[in-house]
Amino acid sequence: ITLSGEVIAGGGQPMETLPDQYGPRVPILQPGRYRFKLPADTAKIYEPIPEAFEAVMGTDEKAKVGCMMMVFDSADPLMIVQSPQGTRDGEAFQTRVTNIKRFRNKEHTVLASDLDYLLRILGEMIIPNVNAAYITALSKYGGKEFSADVEATWTCSDKRDIYAILPGTEQVQQIMGVKGTGKTYRADTDVHRNEEGQYPEEIDVVVQGTDPATQQPVTYTAIVRAFNNLTRFYE
């Protein structure tokens, strides 16, 4: 076999320059109230958060603390038991719930985390005082059901390279070295339902950047995908 000695485009570049790969996208959950079922084994779905920034009582400051989160991933997702109009019943839902505390009232006198509220509706009487106690408490509720409000947000991250429509084309490409605006867009406040009554999977965000090839200023149209969060928890 005779192989061409022609230089291949992109050859010789570090592997970390390759953009991320993404599998088939699961449509976002439309905002509303859903009922979920926890995985059967909740004793193994935790990850530490070594440096979380948590609100401090009596101040407007945030302190760096060690926290943890429940990770509902493809191996151990939440299962949707009931959804608005039954459109997503029986589907798996991946998300994370943390014990990072934040103020829950206007007076800034109540600090609580999403995991605190989840534990309360599951039946716990005492708020855990260390990370290990959260794991112990939550491990008792495998397979239990709860309800929660699902919200959708669109964040144009200022920590990651954007995916944008190339100027003058319809192609979407990761623009190396060009970060997002850092702004988060919220349903109803910033993003509205379409004619079918649905919130969009993606929105366009204008980002000012520099063309990596010419180093000239360029206005990009970044593609920002929606992200679901659990907000309020109910029995």
For each residue, the residues with C-beta under 8 A, 3 or more apart:
1:
2:
3:
4:
5:
6:
7: 11
8: 11
9:
10: 13
11: 7 8
12:
13: 10 17
14: 17
15: 18
16:
17: 13 14 176
18: 15
19: 161 173 174
20: 174
21:
22: 25
23:
24:
25: 22 201 225
26:
27: 201
28: 152 199 201 226 227 228
29: 32 34 80 83 88 93 150 152 228
30: 84 87 150 152 198 199
31: 149 150 151 152 187 199
32: 29 83 84 149 150
33: 84 147 148 149 150 234
34: 29 80 82 83 84 88 93 147 148 149 150
35: 80 81 82 83 145 146 147
36: 78 79 80 81 93 145 146 147 148
37: 78 79 81 143 144 145
38: 42 78 141 142 143 144 145 146
39: 42 45 72 76 77 78 142 143
40: 142 143
41: 44 45 76 142
42: 38 39 45 70 138 139 141 142
43: 135 138 139 142
44: 41 76
45: 39 41 42 70 71 72 73 76
46: 68 69 70 71 135
47: 68 69 71
48: 66 67 68 131
49: 52 66 67 68 69 98 100
50: 66
51: 64 65 66
52: 49 64 65 66 67 98 100
53: 62 63 64 65 100
54: 62 63 64 65 67 100 101 102
55: 62 101 102 103 108 111
56: 59 61 62 63
57: 108 109 111
58: 108
59: 56
60:
61: 56
62: 53 54 55 56
63: 53 54 56
64: 51 52 53 54
65: 51 52 53 54
66: 48 49 50 51 52 131
67: 48 49 52 54 98 99 100 113 131
68: 46 47 48 49 98 99 131 134 135
69: 46 47 49 96 97 98 99 115
70: 42 45 46 96 97 98 115 138
71: 45 46 47 76 96
72: 39 45 76 77 78 93 94 95 96 97
73: 45 76 77 94
74: 77 92 94
75:
76: 39 41 44 45 71 72 73
77: 39 72 73 74 92 93 94
78: 36 37 38 39 72 92 93 94 95
79: 36 37 90 91 92 93
80: 29 34 35 36 83 88 89 90 91 92 93
81: 35 36 37 89 145
82: 34 35 86 89 147
83: 29 32 34 35 80 86 87 88 89 91
84: 30 32 33 34 87
85:
86: 82 83 89
87: 30 83 84
88: 29 34 80 83 91
89: 80 81 82 83 86
90: 79 80
91: 79 80 83 88
92: 74 77 78 79 80
93: 29 34 36 72 77 78 79 80 228
94: 72 73 74 77 78
95: 72 78 228 229 230
96: 69 70 71 72
97: 69 70 72 114 115 118 230
98: 49 52 67 68 69 70 113 114 115
99: 67 68 69 113 114 115 116 128 131 134
100: 49 52 53 54 67 113
101: 54 55 111 112 113 116
102: 54 55 111 112 113
103: 55 108 109 110 111
104: 110 111 112
105: 108 109 110
106:
107: 110
108: 55 57 58 103 105
109: 57 103 105
110: 103 104 105 107
111: 55 57 101 102 103 104
112: 101 102 104 116 117 127
113: 67 98 99 100 101 102 116 117
114: 97 98 99 117 118 230 233
115: 69 70 97 98 99 118 119 134 138
116: 99 101 112 113 119 120 127
117: 112 113 114 120 121 232 233
118: 97 114 115 121 122 138 146 233
119: 115 116 122 124 127 128 134 137 138
120: 116 117 124 233
121: 117 118 146 233 234 235
122: 118 119 138 141 144 146
123: 141
124: 119 120 127 128 137
125:
126:
127: 112 116 119 124
128: 99 119 124 131 133 134 136 137
129: 133
130: 133 134
131: 48 66 67 68 99 128 134 135
132: 135 136
133: 128 129 130 136 137
134: 68 99 115 119 128 130 131 137 138
135: 43 46 68 131 132 138 139
136: 128 132 133 139 140
137: 119 124 128 133 134 140
138: 42 43 70 115 118 119 122 134 135 141
139: 42 43 135 136 142
140: 136 137
141: 38 42 122 123 138 144
142: 38 39 40 41 42 43 139
143: 37 38 39 40
144: 37 38 122 141
145: 35 36 37 38 81
146: 35 36 38 118 121 122 233 234 235
147: 33 34 35 36 82 233 234 235
148: 33 34 36 230 231 232 233 234
149: 31 32 33 34 230 231 232
150: 29 30 31 32 33 34 228 229 230 231
151: 31 186 187 228 229 231
152: 28 29 30 31 187 191 199 226 227 228 229
153: 184 185 186 187 226 227 229
154: 184 185 190 191 202 203 205 224 225 226 227
155: 180 183 184 185 224 227
156: 162 180 181 182 183 184 185 205 207 222 224
157: 160 179 180 182
158: 179 180 181 182
159: 179 180
160: 157 179 180
161: 19 174 175 176 177 178 179
162: 156 174 175 178 179 180 207 209 220 222 223
163: 172 173 174 175 222 223
164: 172 173 175 178 207 220 221 222 223
165: 169 170 171 172 204 220 221 223
166: 169 171 172 173
167: 218 219 220
168:
169: 165 166
170: 165
171: 165 166
172: 163 164 165 166 223
173: 19 163 164 166
174: 19 20 161 162 163
175: 161 162 163 164 178 209 212 220
176: 17 161 212
177: 161 209 210 212
178: 161 162 164 175 207 209 210 212 220
179: 157 158 159 160 161 162 182
180: 155 156 157 158 159 160 162 183 205 207 222 224
181: 156 158 205 207 222
182: 156 157 158 179
183: 155 156 180 205
184: 153 154 155 156
185: 153 154 155 156 189 190 191 203 205 224
186: 151 153 189 190 191
187: 31 151 152 153 190 191 192 199
188: 191 192
189: 185 186
190: 154 185 186 187
191: 152 154 185 186 187 188 199 200 203
192: 187 188 199
193: 196 197 198 199
194: 197 198 199 200
195:
196: 193
197: 193 194
198: 30 193 194
199: 28 30 31 152 187 191 192 193 194 226
200: 191 194 203 226
201: 25 27 28 225 226
202: 154 223 224 225 226
203: 154 185 191 200 223 224 226
204: 165 221 222 223 224
205: 154 156 180 181 183 185 221 222 224
206: 219 220 221 222
207: 156 162 164 178 180 181 219 220 221 222
208: 217 218 219 220
209: 162 175 177 178 217 218 219 220
210: 177 178 215 216 217 218
211: 214 215 216 217 218
212: 175 176 177 178 215
213:
214: 211
215: 210 211 212
216: 210 211
217: 208 209 210 211
218: 167 208 209 210 211
219: 167 206 207 208 209
220: 162 164 165 167 175 178 206 207 208 209
221: 164 165 204 205 206 207
222: 156 162 163 164 180 181 204 205 206 207
223: 162 163 164 165 172 202 203 204
224: 154 155 156 180 185 202 203 204 205
225: 25 154 201 202
226: 28 152 153 154 199 200 201 202 203
227: 28 152 153 154 155
228: 28 29 93 95 150 151 152
229: 95 150 151 152 153
230: 95 97 114 148 149 150 233
231: 148 149 150 151
232: 117 148 149
233: 114 117 118 120 121 146 147 148 230
234: 33 121 146 147 148
235: 121 146 147
